[in-house]
Amino acid sequence: MYNLDISPEEVSLGDELTVLVLKGKGGSIISMMKDGRVILFNRESPLFNELQPGLMVLSRVIFIAQNYIIADPLSPPESGLEAIRLGLRMVSESEDWEIGILGQALLYILDRIEEIT
């Protein structure tokens, strides 16, 4: 949950979050909160089968537990530059400082390219 407008402690039922879809254990489709909680997607949603790792999706929180959240996708997932930026922001916050620096450097390069064009 790398929606910068909402901190993990403030997540409530019904909140809408833009999250990056990731590949979990056993090939499952998940996302992650900044505090380490897993976001599971509602398998009964008609949009569930469209979710793939690397895509961004707007979702609504429908259940909150101590170590996970269930969210319902609200719109078809999106790819493109914003999904890449969201993934790089996640990487830049990695505990592995070398990976974090790479994520920050790539974000910087994307910003400079965007300024030029």
Secondary structure, DSSP 8 states (H G I E B T S, - for coil): ---TTS-GGG--TT-EEEEE-EE-GGG-EEEE-TTS-EEEE-TTSTTGGG--TT-EEEEEEEEE-SSEEEEEE-S--B-SHHHHHHHHHHHHT-SSHHHHHHHHHHHHHHHHHHHH-
